[in-house]
C-alpha cells in the first residue's frame, strides 16, 4: 500500500490547478483500489460563487476528484504516465448521491475500487468521505482514448 506525494500525483495526472483535485495518495493497491486525499481550502476558486454566504464544494468537483483518483489507479497500475497522445475522461456516472456538504477545512478522502474493464472503458465504485462520514458516492465509467480517435 504505497503512498504518493503531490509530485507523484502530478506525474500520474494531466490536470493542473485549478482543476487538480488530488493532493496525496494514502493507499494504493495496483488494479484494486486507491485512497486519495483532497484538502479543501477556503482559497478554492469556486467558493466565492458557490455560495458566498455558505461555501460548499460543488458536487461535480467531488465527482471530478473521484475520476482523478481512478485515473491515478489506472495509470499507476499499468506503469504508464499520461501524455499528449491520449485522453482519460468520463463516459458515465451512475447512482451519484450526495449525503453531506463538503466545506472549507474538510479533508476529503476518496476511495475508488476497480470493478472491471471492457476494452478501454473502466468501471469503478467510488466513495468520498469527510471524517469517516460518507459525503458522496457514485459508480463511474472512464475511458482512455487516443487523441483524435473516434
N, C-alpha and C positions, 0 to 999 in steps of 0.2 A: 504494500500500500504506500506508494511513493507520493510525497508531497511535491508541489511545484510552486515556485515563487512567481512574481509578476513577470520576470524576464522569460521564464519558460512558458508562461501563459501567452505572452506576446509572440513567442516563436511558433505557437500552435494555433493562433487565430489571426485572420486578416484584419479584424476590426480594430479600430483605434478610437481614442477619445473624440467625441463624446458618446460613442456608441459601445465602447468596450464595457461589458457588464461583469467580467470575472476578474477578481483581484488576486486570487490564490486558489490552489487546489489542495485540499487537505488529504483526500484519499483517492487513489486510482487503482483499479483492477482492470487490466487490459481485457477488452472485449466483454466486460461485465458491467462495471459501474464506475461512477465518479462522484465525488462530493466536493463541490466548489463553493467559494465564498465571494460575496459581493458586499462590501462595506458601503452602506447607504449614507451619503453625506448631505448636509443641508446645502452644499455648494453645487449639487447636481443641476445642470442647466434647465431641466424641465420643471423644477419645483416652483419657480415664480408664477408659472401659469397653471399648475396642477396641484394644489389650489392655493392661491395667495393666503387665504385665511386658515387653511389646514393642509400643509403639504403632504401628499400621498404619492408614492411611486406608482406610475401608470401600470396597469396590468399587462399591457402589451410589452412593456420593458421587462417585466418578470418573465414572460414567455420568451423574450429575446435572450435573457440570461440562461434559460433552460437550453435553448438551441446552441448557444455558445459553449456551454458545458458539454453538451452532446458532441459538438464539433471537436473539442479537445479530446474527448473519449475516442472518437473515430480516428482522428489523425495520429494521436499518440499510439493507439493500439496497432495501427498499420505501420508505424515507424516512419511516417512521412510528415511533411510540413506543407501548409497551403502555399500556393504560389499564384502567379497571374494567369496560369493556363487553365485553372478550374475554379468553379464557384461551389460553395456549400450553402444551401439555403432551405427554407421551409417548403414542404409540399403539402403539409396538412397539420391541423391542430384539432384534436378530438377531446371531448369531455373536459374542457378547461373550466375550472372552478376557482373562484377567488373567495377565500374564507376569512381573511384578516388583513386589514390595511398594513402596508409597509411604509414606514415613515423615517425621516432623518434620524440617524443614531442607531438604527437597526442594523444587524448583520444578517444578511440573507444567506441561508445555507441551501444550496441547490443540489439535490440528489437526482442523478439520472441513471436509470437502469436500462441497459441494452436488451431489447426483446428479440428482434430478428432483422435480417437483411434480405431484400429481394433485389437482385442486380445492384443498382446504385442507390436504392432507397433503404433508409434505416428507420426502424421504429423504436421509440424509447418511452418508458414510463417515467414521468418527472414529478418531483415534489419540491416545493420551496418552503422552507421553514424559517421562523424567527423565534429564537429562544425555545426551540423544541416544539412550537405550535405550528401546524400547517397554515401557511399563508395562501398557497395556491398549488394546484396540481393539474396535470394535463398529460395526455398521450400525444406525442409529437412524431411527425414523419419529416425527415430531412433527406436531401439528395446531394450527391456530388456529381457535377456535370462539367464537361469541358466548355470553356468559354467559346461562344459561337455555335455550340451544339443546339440541337432541337429539343 
